[in-house]
């Protein structure tokens, strides 16, 4: 599979703690805003899970795997992950997918 012909979709989540919940949500929102300004970022959002208010969910869309690699190399991204990890009782979960937008094909 050639990744250069696919959009990259990233999903992830982290468990919040009551004492750090507001700080973690603020960090997630700041990270999303910062990430949307990076080259190759098509979308980057964080959401509080409506079924579990202690779970913060991230959904990202990137133009390419190279853009994702550049994103992970940004010092602010590493600092974000380190701080979130220190505040959470569990390691963050991240999944990276190569995706093809088939909306037009299916809805056409």
C-alpha positions as CSV (number, residue, x, y, z in Angstrom):
1,X,0.0,0.0,0.0
2,X,1.4,3.4,-1.0
3,X,0.6,5.8,1.8
4,X,1.2,8.9,-0.4
5,X,-2.2,8.3,-2.1
6,X,-4.2,8.3,1.1
7,X,-5.3,10.8,3.6
8,X,-4.1,10.0,7.1
9,X,-6.8,9.7,9.8
10,X,-5.8,9.6,13.4
11,X,-8.0,8.8,16.3
12,X,-7.0,8.7,19.9
13,X,-8.2,9.2,23.5
14,X,-6.9,9.8,27.0
15,X,-8.6,9.2,30.3
16,X,-9.2,12.4,32.4
17,X,-8.9,12.6,36.1
18,X,-11.3,14.7,38.3
19,X,-8.5,16.8,39.7
20,X,-7.0,17.6,36.3
21,X,-10.0,17.4,34.0
22,X,-10.3,21.1,33.2
23,X,-6.5,21.4,32.6
24,X,-6.5,18.4,30.4
25,X,-9.4,19.6,28.3
26,X,-7.7,23.0,27.9
27,X,-4.4,21.3,26.9
28,X,-6.3,19.3,24.3
29,X,-8.0,22.3,22.9
30,X,-4.8,24.3,22.7
31,X,-3.0,21.3,21.0
32,X,-5.8,21.0,18.4
33,X,-5.7,24.8,17.6
34,X,-1.9,24.7,17.3
35,X,-2.0,21.6,15.1
36,X,-4.5,23.0,12.7
37,X,-1.9,25.7,11.9
38,X,0.6,23.1,10.8
39,X,1.3,22.3,7.1
40,X,-0.7,19.3,6.0
41,X,-3.3,19.4,8.8
42,X,-6.8,19.1,7.3
43,X,-8.6,18.9,10.7
44,X,-7.7,18.4,14.3
45,X,-10.3,18.4,17.1
46,X,-10.7,17.1,20.6
47,X,-14.1,16.2,22.1
48,X,-15.3,15.1,25.5
49,X,-16.9,11.6,25.0
50,X,-20.7,12.0,25.6
51,X,-20.9,8.5,26.9
52,X,-17.9,8.9,29.3
53,X,-17.2,12.4,30.5
54,X,-13.8,11.3,31.7
55,X,-12.6,10.4,28.2
56,X,-11.1,13.0,25.9
57,X,-11.2,11.9,22.2
58,X,-9.1,13.3,19.4
59,X,-9.9,13.1,15.7
60,X,-7.4,14.3,13.1
61,X,-7.1,14.4,9.3
62,X,-3.8,14.9,7.6
63,X,-2.8,15.3,3.9
64,X,0.0,12.8,4.2
65,X,2.1,10.5,6.4
66,X,5.0,13.0,6.0
67,X,2.8,15.8,7.5
68,X,2.0,13.5,10.4
69,X,5.7,12.7,10.9
70,X,6.5,16.5,10.9
71,X,3.6,17.0,13.4
72,X,5.1,14.4,15.8
73,X,8.5,16.1,15.5
74,X,7.2,19.4,16.7
75,X,8.5,20.0,20.2
76,X,5.1,21.3,21.4
77,X,3.5,18.0,20.3
78,X,6.0,16.0,22.4
79,X,5.5,18.4,25.4
80,X,1.7,18.0,25.0
81,X,1.9,14.2,25.1
82,X,4.3,14.2,28.1
83,X,2.1,16.5,30.1
84,X,-1.1,14.7,29.3
85,X,0.5,11.4,30.1
86,X,1.6,12.7,33.5
87,X,-1.9,13.8,34.3
88,X,-3.7,10.7,33.2
89,X,-4.0,7.4,35.1
90,X,-3.6,5.5,31.8
91,X,-1.4,5.8,28.7
92,X,-3.0,7.6,25.8
93,X,-4.3,5.5,22.9
94,X,-3.6,6.4,19.3
95,X,-4.5,4.8,16.0
96,X,-3.2,5.9,12.6
97,X,-5.1,4.9,9.5
98,X,-4.5,5.4,5.8
99,X,-8.0,6.4,4.5
100,X,-9.6,7.1,1.2
101,X,-12.5,9.5,1.1
102,X,-15.2,7.6,-0.8
103,X,-18.1,10.1,-0.1
104,X,-18.5,11.1,-3.8
105,X,-18.4,7.5,-4.9
106,X,-21.1,6.4,-2.5
107,X,-23.3,9.5,-2.6
108,X,-22.7,10.3,-6.3
